[in-house]
Each structure stands twice: as structure tokens, then as C-alpha cells.
Amino acid sequence: MSLEEPLMYSNAIRSRTLGLVLIACTALAMLYGAWARPAETAAPSQPQSPTPQATGSGPPQQAFSVKTTFANICNFCHENYGRRAGKGPQLMGTELTDEQIFNRIRNGKPGRMAAFGGAFTDDQIGQIVTFIRALRPDVAP
């Protein structure tokens, strides 16, 4: 066994672990997106009442919170709300355009970042891009 073989095994394990972590993050994001996204229904046959009624058909709908979403999903790779590099790059001050950031969130980057287009609506991804653009080193997000 040469000196390079243990290093090859270490790199293979590291790559496999990273792949499993990305798959797990994607699954969590999709589950969160399915739970947080309002159910799409046909036009109601009766007018909606102004007060919500308990139907027992699932968890109550919550408003989309970019900060909470970032803390629970994105922070895993983009530390301190994207203000520091972690497993992924620092997002604050990125030179990518808004469209590039939007497309990266929606479509991912093979081998580097999971695609979240199935977990978030275009409007939610737009809110995440706005959040990233507003990041400042001396101001809490």
C-alpha cells in the first residue's frame, strides 16, 4: 500500500459524506417547503369567512420567514446568515447578479449545492435574494 492510498480513501469518504449531507439538506428543504407552502385548491364553492376556522386538516399555515428559513436550511453551508464562508461561500457582497443567485437557489450547482426550486416558490426565492443583498457585516439580519 502506497502513501497515497489512504489519502484516496479519505477523499472518497469525504466526497460520499458531502453527497449524503447535500441529499439530506435537499430532503429537509423539500419537506419544509411542502409544509410551509399553502395548499393549492380549486376555487371555493362558498365565500371565505374573515376568521380562520379549525379544520383539523394539518398544521396551521405560517407566513414565510426568510430569516428562519435561512437559519434552518441555508446556514448549514453559508454561516452567520451568509455573512461568512462555511461549507459554501460567503454570500454577503457576492459579485453574482440577482438573476444568478436566483437561478443558483432554484437549480443548484451539481456537486456543490442542492436545488431548492421544488421547495420554494419563485416569490420566496426572490425574498431570499433580497435578504442576501441586504446583508451587512455590522448589522444583524
C-alpha positions in Angstrom: 0.0 0.0 0.0 1.5 3.3 -1.0 1.3 6.5 1.0 -1.3 7.9 -1.4 -3.8 5.1 -1.0 -5.1 6.2 2.5 -5.5 9.7 1.1 -7.6 8.4 -1.8 -9.8 6.5 0.7 -10.1 9.7 2.8 -11.1 11.8 -0.2 -13.7 9.2 -1.3 -15.2 9.1 2.2 -15.3 12.9 2.4 -17.0 13.1 -1.0 -19.6 10.5 -0.1 -20.3 12.2 3.2 -20.7 15.6 1.5 -23.1 14.0 -1.0 -25.2 12.5 1.7 -25.3 15.8 3.6 -26.5 17.6 0.4 -29.2 14.9 -0.1 -30.3 15.3 3.5 -30.4 19.1 3.2 -32.4 18.9 0.0 -34.9 16.4 1.6 -35.3 18.7 4.6 -35.8 21.7 2.4 -38.4 19.9 0.3 -40.3 18.8 3.4 -40.2 22.3 4.8 -41.4 23.7 1.5 -44.3 21.3 1.3 -45.3 22.1 4.9 -44.8 25.8 4.6 -46.4 26.3 1.1 -50.1 26.9 1.2 -52.1 24.1 -0.3 -53.3 24.9 -3.8 -57.1 24.3 -4.0 -59.8 24.9 -6.6 -62.0 28.0 -6.3 -64.1 27.6 -3.1 -67.8 27.0 -3.6 -68.6 29.1 -0.6 -67.2 32.6 0.2 -64.3 32.6 2.7 -65.1 33.8 6.1 -62.9 36.5 7.5 -61.9 34.4 10.5 -59.9 31.2 10.2 -61.7 28.0 11.0 -60.1 25.0 12.5 -60.4 22.1 10.1 -58.0 19.7 11.6 -56.5 19.1 8.1 -52.9 19.8 9.0 -50.6 22.3 10.7 -51.7 25.9 10.7 -50.2 27.9 7.8 -47.4 30.2 8.8 -46.0 33.1 6.9 -42.7 32.6 5.1 -39.9 33.9 7.1 -36.6 34.4 5.2 -34.6 34.7 8.4 -36.0 31.5 9.8 -35.6 29.7 6.5 -32.0 30.9 6.2 -31.2 29.8 9.8 -32.7 26.4 9.4 -31.6 25.5 5.9 -29.0 27.8 4.3 -26.9 28.5 7.5 -25.7 24.9 7.3 -23.4 25.9 4.5 -23.4 29.7 4.5 -22.5 30.6 8.1 -23.8 33.6 10.1 -26.7 34.1 7.7 -24.3 34.1 4.7 -22.0 36.7 6.1 -19.2 34.2 6.4 -18.0 31.3 4.3 -18.6 27.8 5.6 -19.0 24.7 3.6 -20.4 27.1 1.0 -19.2 30.6 0.0 -19.9 33.8 1.8 -23.0 35.4 0.2 -22.7 38.9 1.6 -21.1 41.1 -1.0 -21.2 38.4 -3.7 -20.4 39.5 -7.2 -23.2 37.3 -8.7 -26.2 39.1 -10.2 -29.6 38.8 -8.6 -30.6 36.5 -11.5 -27.5 34.3 -11.0 -28.3 34.0 -7.2 -32.0 33.2 -8.0 -31.0 30.5 -10.5 -28.5 29.0 -8.2 -31.1 28.7 -5.4 -33.7 27.3 -7.8 -31.4 24.9 -9.8 -28.5 24.3 -7.5 -25.0 23.6 -8.7 -24.1 19.9 -9.4 -21.7 18.6 -6.7 -21.8 21.8 -4.7 -25.3 23.0 -3.9 -28.7 21.3 -3.9 -31.6 22.7 -6.0 -34.4 24.3 -3.9 -36.8 25.1 -6.8 -39.1 22.3 -5.6 -39.1 23.6 -2.0 -39.6 27.3 -2.5 -41.8 29.4 -4.8 -40.3 31.9 -7.1 -41.5 34.7 -4.8 -39.9 33.0 -1.8 -36.6 32.6 -3.7 -36.9 36.3 -4.6 -37.2 37.1 -0.9 -34.1 35.1 -0.2 -32.2 37.0 -2.9 -33.3 40.3 -1.3 -32.3 39.0 2.1 -28.8 38.2 0.8 -28.4 41.6 -0.9 -29.3 43.3 2.4 -26.6 41.5 4.5 -24.2 43.8 6.2 -21.2 42.9 8.4 -22.2 45.2 11.3 -26.0 44.8 11.2 -27.9 41.7 12.5 -30.0 40.2 9.7 
